[in-house]
Amino acid sequence: MNPVLRETLIITFWTFWTSAGLAALAVLTLHWPLTVTYLMAVLTIGPALAILRGRNREQDRLELGERAGVELLSLIILIVIGSVAARYLGR
């Protein structure tokens, strides 16, 4: 599998599940709006995860530009998922 695609899938998967879980927890306990909480979690967890995965430059298979492209693509995918979900969930 292409390393760029692999990293995109990994970052998108983990960022989605942690952001969705955090947003659901905040909605249920603190009554915060779902869409805003999800998007703020995506915009903080995603870049942090990308930085943590690419911090060891000797063992990282991606160049810096590729890592930035992976993170940008992942953020676009997750924002689209959040926008579509907000439209159909109505929150």
C-alpha positions in Angstrom: 0.0 0.0 0.0 1.1 3.5 -0.8 2.6 5.1 2.4 0.8 8.4 1.8 -2.6 6.6 1.5 -1.8 4.4 4.6 -1.0 7.5 6.7 -4.1 9.3 5.5 -6.3 6.3 6.5 -4.6 5.9 9.9 -4.8 9.6 10.8 -8.4 10.0 9.5 -9.6 6.8 11.3 -8.1 7.7 14.7 -9.0 11.4 14.5 -12.6 10.6 13.5 -13.2 8.1 16.3 -11.6 10.3 19.0 -13.3 13.4 17.8 -16.7 11.7 17.5 -16.3 10.2 21.0 -15.2 13.4 22.6 -18.1 15.3 20.9 -20.7 12.7 22.0 -19.4 12.8 25.5 -19.5 16.6 25.6 -23.0 16.6 24.2 -24.3 14.1 26.7 -22.6 15.5 29.8 -22.2 19.2 29.1 -25.0 19.8 26.5 -22.6 21.4 24.1 -23.5 21.6 20.4 -22.4 18.5 18.5 -21.1 20.1 15.3 -19.0 22.7 16.9 -17.5 20.3 19.4 -16.8 17.8 16.7 -15.1 20.4 14.4 -13.0 21.8 17.3 -11.9 18.3 18.2 -11.0 17.5 14.6 -9.0 20.7 14.3 -7.0 20.0 17.5 -6.7 16.2 17.6 -5.8 15.7 13.9 -2.7 18.0 13.8 -1.6 16.6 17.2 -1.8 13.1 15.9 0.1 13.9 12.7 2.8 15.6 14.7 3.1 12.6 17.0 3.3 10.1 14.2 5.9 12.1 12.3 8.1 13.3 15.2 10.9 10.7 14.6 12.3 11.9 11.3 14.8 9.0 11.0 12.1 6.3 11.0 9.4 8.3 9.2 8.7 7.0 5.7 7.2 10.3 4.5 8.9 13.6 3.7 7.7 16.8 5.5 5.7 17.9 2.5 4.0 14.5 2.2 3.2 14.6 5.9 1.6 18.0 5.6 -0.4 16.9 2.5 -1.6 13.8 4.4 -2.8 16.0 7.3 -4.5 18.5 5.0 -6.3 15.7 3.1 -7.3 14.1 6.4 -8.7 17.4 7.7 -10.7 18.0 4.5 -12.2 14.5 4.7 -13.1 14.9 8.4 -14.7 18.4 7.9 -16.8 17.1 5.0 -17.9 14.2 7.2 -18.8 16.6 10.0 -20.7 19.0 7.7 -22.7 16.2 6.1 -23.5 14.7 9.5 -24.6 18.1 10.8 -26.9 18.6 7.8 -28.6 15.3 8.3 -28.5 15.1 12.1 -29.8 18.6 12.4 -27.6 19.8 15.2 
